[in-house]
Amino acid sequence: MYTKEDICAVVISFNADKKLLKNVASLLKQVTYVVIIDNKSTSEQSVKILREIEQSGVNVLYDKENLGIATQLNKGLKLCLEFGCSLMLSMDQDTILFDNCVKEMLKVMNENVNIVSVGPNRKQMNESGNNYRIVNYLITSGNLTQVKCANECGGYFDDLFIDLIDIDFSLTLRRQGYQLAMVNNAFMSHKVGEYESSKILGHTLNYLTHSAKRFYYIYRNNIIVFRKFFCFCPIYCLKMEVFQIKEFIKFLLIEKNKKKKLSMIRHGIKDGIGYKFEISK
């Protein structure tokens, strides 16, 4: 029977703002151990916030370089073993857990031996029926996972660096026969990214945008994950590609400053096909 004493929350930070303070406060109410792994923040404000959190007794690890999310999550798995924690709660820096979020996730995991990884409901609505639903994948933030199962599956795919790490990790667990669940009564506030607006035929459309380098990782990793798991779950992988094609069409129609971003997308597709993990020049 898992309890909050079995959980180590691992927060990956980079140039975080004051929302990280609320993040940590929400975690300290619900888990026993909290660790922040910082990916070499360059913002003075961020470093100041980290020092403030550190003085409150929370462990903060300062890395000398930005190694990406996957590598730091693998460090988190090792820290869980050092602390004697059998569960890791992976967190983004700007995610806030609602009250009783962890309690509800633990309840589902304790009642279902085949479910080794659970996540909160971002829709903030309680669906009728079961307290959970089996899903294909869970996003990294708010993901509560059995450390033993994660390590047995090889942990997180370091070379992906940032994007699609959650899908790769989830599909790896599923390929080993484990189940993942979204917990309907567990809620969190999670920021997806930066939004911009554009006018099309007189209508204002809001859309999610990224940096040129981020687009590289999205398109490269999409192809790599597709190749890695197509034989295991072809229908899901094809749906993933259809979604990406739709996103690309939307990009062409409404994205601003396309030139550099298109160049990075082209490099990402090229490296994905070549299964290359160093950014093309």
Phi, psi and chi 1 to 4 in degrees:
 res  aa     phi    psi   chi1   chi2   chi3   chi4
   1 MET       -  115.5 -176.8   71.0   69.0      -
   2 TYR   -78.9  144.8  -65.2  116.9      -      -
   3 THR  -132.3  176.7   66.6      -      -      -
   4 LYS   -61.6  -23.3   61.3  179.8  -69.1 -172.9
   5 GLU   -69.8  -15.1  -77.3   71.2   30.0      -
   6 ASP   -90.4   -1.0  -64.4  -51.3      -      -
   7 ILE  -107.2  133.4  -56.8  172.6      -      -
   8 CYS  -116.9  119.6  176.1      -      -      -
   9 ALA   -87.3  127.1      -      -      -      -
  10 VAL  -115.9  114.7  177.6      -      -      -
  11 VAL  -105.5  124.5 -174.9      -      -      -
  12 ILE   -96.3  122.3  -49.3  -57.8      -      -
  13 SER  -120.0  152.7   70.9      -      -      -
  14 PHE  -158.4  114.3  176.7   72.5      -      -
  15 ASN    49.5   49.5  -72.5  -16.6      -      -
  16 ALA   -72.4  153.7      -      -      -      -
  17 ASP  -103.8 -167.4   56.4   24.7      -      -
  18 LYS   -66.1  -12.1  -70.3 -174.9  177.8 -179.2
  19 LYS   -63.6  -22.6 -162.9  168.8 -175.0  179.2
  20 LEU   -63.1  -31.1 -179.3   59.1      -      -
  21 LEU   -63.6  -41.7  -63.4  170.2      -      -
  22 LYS   -68.4  -36.2  -64.6 -178.6  179.7  179.4
  23 ASN   -57.7  -52.7  173.5  -56.0      -      -
  24 VAL   -64.1  -40.3  172.0      -      -      -
  25 ALA   -61.0  -40.1      -      -      -      -
  26 SER   -68.6  -30.7   74.1      -      -      -
  27 LEU   -75.2  -43.0  -69.5  172.6      -      -
  28 LEU   -61.8  -23.3  -69.9  173.3      -      -
  29 LYS   -75.8  -19.1  -65.3  177.0 -177.2  177.8
  30 GLN  -123.8  -14.7  -57.0 -173.6   53.9      -
  31 VAL  -132.0  169.5  -55.6      -      -      -
  32 THR   -89.4  -41.9  -59.1      -      -      -
  33 TYR  -117.7  137.4  -60.8   95.3      -      -
  34 VAL  -130.5  128.0  177.7      -      -      -
  35 VAL  -128.5  134.0  177.3      -      -      -
  36 ILE  -109.2  126.9  -61.8  175.3      -      -
  37 ILE  -110.1  113.9  -56.5  178.1      -      -
  38 ASP   -96.0  129.7 -174.6   65.7      -      -
  39 ASN   -87.7   55.6 -103.8  -34.1      -      -
  40 LYS    54.3   65.6 -165.1 -177.9  178.7 -178.2
  41 SER   -62.3  141.0  -70.7      -      -      -
  42 THR  -104.9   -9.9   55.4      -      -      -
  43 SER   -82.2  128.2  163.1      -      -      -
  44 GLU   -63.3  -37.9  -69.5 -175.0    7.9      -
  45 GLN   -62.5  -41.4 -179.9 -166.8   23.8      -
  46 SER   -63.0  -45.6  176.1      -      -      -
  47 VAL   -62.3  -38.4  174.1      -      -      -
  48 LYS   -62.8  -41.9 -176.2  178.1  179.4  180.0
  49 ILE   -65.0  -40.6  -69.9  170.5      -      -
  50 LEU   -63.8  -41.0  -70.8  170.5      -      -
  51 ARG   -63.4  -39.0  -62.7  -64.1 -174.6 -168.3
  52 GLU   -63.2  -43.4 -179.8 -179.3  -18.0      -
  53 ILE   -65.8  -39.5  -67.5  172.8      -      -
  54 GLU   -62.5  -38.2 -167.1  173.6   18.6      -
  55 GLN   -67.0  -20.4  -70.8  175.2    2.6      -
  56 SER   -81.7   -2.6   69.4      -      -      -
  57 GLY   105.2   -1.6      -      -      -      -
  58 VAL   -81.5  137.0  172.8      -      -      -
  59 ASN   -70.1  126.5  -70.3  -46.5      -      -
  60 VAL  -125.4  123.6 -179.7      -      -      -
  61 LEU  -107.4  125.0  -55.1 -179.8      -      -
  62 TYR  -102.6  113.4  -59.5   90.0      -      -
  63 ASP   -85.0  153.0 -142.6  -48.8      -      -
  64 LYS   -84.0  -10.6  -65.0 -179.0  179.4  179.4
  65 GLU  -151.4  161.4   57.2 -179.3  -44.5      -
  66 ASN   -82.3  104.5 -171.6  -20.1      -      -
  67 LEU   -97.0    3.9  -61.8  174.5      -      -
  68 GLY    86.7  175.1      -      -      -      -
  69 ILE   -78.4  -43.6  -65.6  174.3      -      -
  70 ALA   -60.4  -47.3      -      -      -      -
  71 THR   -60.7  -41.0  -63.8      -      -      -
  72 GLN   -70.1  -33.5  -54.6  -63.5   25.1      -
  73 LEU   -66.8  -34.8  -72.6  173.1      -      -
  74 ASN   -66.2  -34.8  -77.5  -34.2      -      -
  75 LYS   -63.2  -38.5  -74.1 -175.9 -178.7  179.1
  76 GLY   -61.5  -39.8      -      -      -      -
  77 LEU   -61.2  -40.2  -71.3  172.9      -      -
  78 LYS   -66.8  -39.1  -67.6  179.4 -179.7  177.7
  79 LEU   -63.9  -37.1  -72.6  170.6      -      -
  80 CYS   -58.5  -42.3  -72.7      -      -      -
  81 LEU   -65.1  -39.7  -66.3  176.7      -      -
  82 GLU   -64.3  -37.5  -68.6  178.6   12.1      -
  83 PHE   -82.3   -7.4  -66.1  151.3      -      -
  84 GLY    75.7   27.3      -      -      -      -
  85 CYS   -97.6  131.8  -66.0      -      -      -
  86 SER   -93.6   -6.4   50.1      -      -      -
  87 LEU  -128.9  139.5  -61.4  174.1      -      -
  88 MET  -116.7  131.1 -177.5  171.7   85.5      -
  89 LEU  -104.9  104.2  177.7   63.1      -      -
  90 SER   -84.5  136.7   54.8      -      -      -
  91 MET  -137.8  139.2  -65.2  -72.1  -64.8      -
  92 ASP   -79.5  162.5  -70.2   -7.5      -      -
  93 GLN   -72.9  -21.0   62.9 -170.4   23.8      -
  94 ASP  -110.5   19.2   50.6   10.7      -      -
  95 THR   -95.4  137.0  -62.2      -      -      -
  96 ILE  -119.7  123.1  -52.3  -62.7      -      -
  97 LEU   -82.7  135.9  -60.8 -174.9      -      -
  98 PHE   -76.0  163.3  -73.0   22.8      -      -
  99 ASP   -57.8  140.7  -69.4  -17.2      -      -
 100 ASN    68.2   10.0  -63.4  -41.0      -      -
 101 CYS   -59.2  -51.9  178.5      -      -      -
 102 VAL   -65.2  -39.8  172.0      -      -      -
 103 LYS   -57.5  -44.0 -179.3 -179.8  178.3 -179.8
 104 GLU   -68.0  -37.6  -67.4  -66.1  -25.4      -
 105 MET   -68.0  -40.6  -68.5 -164.6  -68.0      -
 106 LEU   -61.8  -38.3  -78.1  174.4      -      -
 107 LYS   -59.9  -45.1 -179.3  179.4  178.6 -179.1
 108 VAL   -65.6  -43.3  169.4      -      -      -
 109 MET   -66.1  -38.7 -171.3  172.2  -77.5      -
 110 ASN   -70.0  -26.7  -77.0  -35.3      -      -
 111 GLU   -92.6   -6.3  -66.8  176.7   -7.7      -
 112 ASN  -137.7  102.4  -58.8  -87.5      -      -
 113 VAL   -66.9  -24.9  -65.9      -      -      -
 114 ASN   -81.8  -14.4  -69.0  -33.8      -      -
 115 ILE   -89.4  113.4  -63.7  176.1      -      -
 116 VAL  -110.2   -3.9  -56.7      -      -      -
 117 SER  -148.5  129.3 -174.4      -      -      -
 118 VAL  -132.3  158.8  -65.5      -      -      -
 119 GLY  -145.1  158.9      -      -      -      -
 120 PRO   -74.9  166.2  -12.4   28.4      -      -
 121 ASN   -92.6  118.2 -174.9   -7.7      -      -
 122 ARG   -84.4  -11.4  -71.1 -179.0  -70.3  162.5
 123 LYS   -79.2  -14.6  -66.0 -178.4  179.9  179.2
 124 GLN    56.4   46.0  -61.4 -178.7   20.3      -
 125 MET  -145.4  141.7   56.8 -177.4  -72.1      -
 126 ASN   -94.5  113.7 -173.3   10.7      -      -
 127 GLU   -81.0  152.2  -61.0 -178.7    0.4      -
 128 SER   -73.0  161.7   59.6      -      -      -
 129 GLY    93.7 -142.1      -      -      -      -
 130 ASN   -63.4  159.0  -69.9  -25.8      -      -
 131 ASN   -77.5   -4.6 -175.1   33.3      -      -
 132 TYR  -148.1  165.8   67.8   91.5      -      -
 133 ARG  -138.2  139.6   58.5 -169.3 -175.2  -84.0
 134 ILE   -72.2  133.7  -59.4  -59.8      -      -
 135 VAL  -127.9  164.1  -65.9      -      -      -
 136 ASN   -75.0  -36.3  -72.4  -44.4      -      -
 137 TYR  -155.1  162.3   84.4   99.0      -      -
 138 LEU  -126.0  142.2  -65.0  164.9      -      -
 139 ILE   -69.7  158.5   66.6  170.1      -      -
 140 THR   -63.6  -44.1  -59.1      -      -      -
 141 SER   -72.8  128.5 -164.1      -      -      -
 142 GLY    85.0    5.1      -      -      -      -
 143 ASN   -83.0  118.4 -173.9 -164.3      -      -
 144 LEU  -102.7  118.7 -176.4   64.8      -      -
 145 THR  -134.5  144.0  -56.5      -      -      -
 146 GLN   -68.7  121.7  -67.0 -177.8   20.4      -
 147 VAL   -61.0  -42.2  174.2      -      -      -
 148 LYS   -58.3  -46.5  179.2 -178.1  177.6 -178.7
 149 CYS   -66.4  -39.8  -64.7      -      -      -
 150 ALA   -61.7  -44.0      -      -      -      -
 151 ASN   -68.7  -37.6  -76.2  -33.7      -      -
 152 GLU   -63.0  -28.3  -73.8  176.3   -9.7      -
 153 CYS   -90.4    3.5  -68.1      -      -      -
 154 GLY    93.9    4.3      -      -      -      -
 155 GLY    72.6 -150.6      -      -      -      -
 156 TYR   -92.6  150.6  -63.9   84.1      -      -
 157 PHE   -80.0   97.1 -167.9  178.2      -      -
 158 ASP   -52.5  -43.1  -70.7  -79.9      -      -
 159 ASP   -68.5  -14.5  -71.0  -33.0      -      -
 160 LEU   -71.1  -24.7  -67.3 -176.9      -      -
 161 PHE    71.1  -61.4 -167.1   76.5      -      -
 162 ILE  -138.6  -58.3 -177.8  167.7      -      -
 163 ASP   -88.5  149.2  -76.5  -71.8      -      -
 164 LEU    64.4   14.6  -83.6   81.1      -      -
 165 ILE   -62.8  -39.4  -68.4  166.5      -      -
 166 ASP   -65.0  -44.0   47.0    7.0      -      -
 167 ILE   -65.6  -44.2  -66.0  179.0      -      -
 168 ASP   -60.4  -45.3  177.6   85.9      -      -
 169 PHE   -65.0  -43.2 -178.4   65.9      -      -
 170 SER   -63.9  -45.4  -64.7      -      -      -
 171 LEU   -68.2  -30.3  -65.1 -178.3      -      -
 172 THR   -64.8  -43.9  -62.1      -      -      -
 173 LEU   -62.8  -44.1  -71.9  173.6      -      -
 174 ARG   -65.3  -35.9  -74.6 -177.8   54.0 -142.8
 175 ARG   -65.7  -22.9 -170.3  162.7   59.1 -178.3
 176 GLN   -87.6    3.7  -65.5  -61.0  -45.5      -
 177 GLY    95.0    4.5      -      -      -      -
 178 TYR   -86.2  161.1  -62.1  120.8      -      -
 179 GLN  -112.6  149.9  -69.5 -176.6  -31.9      -
 180 LEU  -120.2  145.2  -70.5   67.1      -      -
 181 ALA  -137.9  141.4      -      -      -      -
 182 MET   -93.8  126.2 -179.8   76.6   70.7      -
 183 VAL   -93.3  116.5 -178.7      -      -      -
 184 ASN   -65.3  -31.7  -65.0  -33.4      -      -
 185 ASN   -96.9    7.2  -67.2  -32.4      -      -
 186 ALA  -107.4  123.7      -      -      -      -
 187 PHE  -122.5  153.3  -57.0  120.6      -      -
 188 MET  -149.1  157.9   69.8  176.4  179.7      -
 189 SER  -102.4  122.8  170.2      -      -      -
 190 HIS  -136.5  126.7  175.1   69.3      -      -
 191 LYS   -87.6  123.9 -177.0 -179.5  178.3 -177.8
 192 VAL   -79.4  -43.6  178.2      -      -      -
 193 GLY   174.1 -162.8      -      -      -      -
 194 GLU   -93.7  136.8  -61.5  -63.6  -30.3      -
 195 TYR  -108.9  143.3  -78.8   87.8      -      -
 196 GLU  -127.0  169.7  -70.9 -170.0    2.0      -
 197 SER  -125.2  150.5   60.8      -      -      -
 198 SER  -146.4  147.9 -177.3      -      -      -
 199 LYS   -99.4  126.2  -77.3 -166.4  173.7 -177.6
 200 ILE  -126.2  116.2  -58.3  -66.8      -      -
 201 LEU    54.0   40.1  -59.9  176.4      -      -
 202 GLY    83.9   -2.5      -      -      -      -
 203 HIS  -105.6  136.5  -63.2  -78.3      -      -
 204 THR   -88.4  123.5  -59.8      -      -      -
 205 LEU  -115.6  130.7  -60.3  175.8      -      -
 206 ASN   -94.1  136.9  -64.8  -41.8      -      -
 207 TYR  -145.0  154.9   62.2   96.0      -      -
 208 LEU   -82.7  127.9 -174.6   63.4      -      -
 209 THR  -121.1  165.7 -171.2      -      -      -
 210 HIS  -143.0  168.7  -56.4  -74.8      -      -
 211 SER   -72.6  163.7   66.2      -      -      -
 212 ALA   -59.4  -42.1      -      -      -      -
 213 LYS   -65.1  -36.5 -169.8  173.1 -177.8  179.3
 214 ARG   -66.5  -37.6 -175.5   74.2 -178.2  -88.4
 215 PHE   -62.1  -34.9  -86.6  114.4      -      -
 216 TYR   -57.6  -50.5  167.5   86.0      -      -
 217 TYR   -65.0  -39.2  -73.6  116.6      -      -
 218 ILE   -59.5  -50.1  -69.5  172.2      -      -
 219 TYR   -76.0  -37.0  -78.2   82.9      -      -
 220 ARG   -64.1  -50.8 -174.4 -161.4   69.0  175.0
 221 ASN   -68.3  -30.1  -67.1   -6.7      -      -
 222 ASN   -59.6  -43.9 -175.5  -86.1      -      -
 223 ILE   -69.6  -41.0  -65.3  173.3      -      -
 224 ILE   -63.2  -45.1  -71.4  171.2      -      -
 225 VAL   -66.2  -38.7  171.5      -      -      -
 226 PHE   -58.6  -47.8  177.2   88.8      -      -
 227 ARG   -64.4  -37.9  -67.5  178.0   56.3  179.9
 228 LYS   -69.2  -34.5 -174.6  176.8  176.3 -178.1
 229 PHE  -118.5    4.4  -66.8  101.0      -      -
 230 PHE   -58.9  -41.7  179.6   73.3      -      -
 231 CYS   -68.0  -27.5  -68.8      -      -      -
 232 PHE   -79.1  -46.0  168.1   64.1      -      -
 233 CYS  -141.3   73.2   50.5      -      -      -
 234 PRO   -59.4  -39.6   20.2  -32.1      -      -
 235 ILE   -65.5  -44.9  -65.9  177.2      -      -
 236 TYR   -63.7  -41.1  178.0   75.5      -      -
 237 CYS   -64.6  -38.4  -72.8      -      -      -
 238 LEU   -67.0  -39.5  -73.0  172.3      -      -
 239 LYS   -62.6  -37.6  -72.7 -178.8  178.0  178.9
 240 MET   -63.2  -39.8 -173.4  172.4   69.1      -
 241 GLU   -71.4  -37.7  -69.7  -53.1  -55.9      -
 242 VAL   -61.7  -42.6  169.4      -      -      -
 243 PHE   -60.4  -42.8  172.8   80.2      -      -
 244 GLN   -66.4  -36.5 -164.6   59.7   49.2      -
 245 ILE   -64.9  -42.4  -69.9  170.6      -      -
 246 LYS   -61.4  -40.5  -70.1 -179.9  178.8  178.0
 247 GLU   -64.7  -35.8  -72.7  -63.8  -60.8      -
 248 PHE   -68.5  -40.3 -177.6   67.7      -      -
 249 ILE   -62.7  -42.7  -67.1  172.8      -      -
 250 LYS   -63.1  -39.4 -174.3  162.8   57.3  174.5
 251 PHE   -57.7  -47.1  169.1   91.3      -      -
 252 LEU   -63.9  -32.5  -67.6  176.2      -      -
 253 LEU   -80.5  -39.3  -69.3  174.2      -      -
 254 ILE  -126.2  -13.0   61.6  178.5      -      -
 255 GLU   -68.7  140.3 -178.5   75.0   41.8      -
 256 LYS   -92.7  161.3  -60.5  174.0 -177.1  176.8
 257 ASN    51.9   56.0  -55.3  -44.1      -      -
 258 LYS   -73.7  -30.7  -67.4 -173.8 -178.3   72.3
 259 LYS   -55.1  -56.7 -174.3  175.0 -179.6 -179.5
 260 LYS   -66.2  -38.1 -175.3  176.6 -179.8 -179.4
 261 LYS   -67.7  -39.1  -67.1  177.5  180.0  179.9
 262 LEU   -63.5  -38.0  -83.7  171.8      -      -
 263 SER   -62.1  -42.5  176.4      -      -      -
 264 MET   -70.7  -33.7  -67.4  -57.3  -75.5      -
 265 ILE   -64.1  -43.2  -72.1  173.3      -      -
 266 ARG   -60.4  -44.3  178.8  172.8   61.6   83.7
 267 HIS   -63.4  -39.5  -76.0  -47.7      -      -
 268 GLY   -63.4  -43.8      -      -      -      -
 269 ILE   -63.5  -42.9  -66.6  172.3      -      -
 270 LYS   -61.1  -45.3  176.8 -177.7  175.3 -177.4
 271 ASP   -72.2  -31.2  -73.5   -5.5      -      -
 272 GLY   -65.2  -43.8      -      -      -      -
 273 ILE   -64.4  -38.1  -66.2  172.0      -      -
 274 GLY   -84.7    0.7      -      -      -      -
 275 TYR    51.7   49.9 -143.8   71.0      -      -
 276 LYS  -108.0  138.8 -176.8  178.0  178.5 -178.2
 277 PHE  -114.3   11.0  -66.0  100.3      -      -
 278 GLU  -112.2  135.9  -65.5  -67.5  -26.2      -
 279 ILE   -62.4  128.7  -64.6 -178.6      -      -
 280 SER   -66.8  146.5  -62.7      -      -      -
 281 LYS   -97.9      -  -58.5  -62.5 -177.3 -178.2
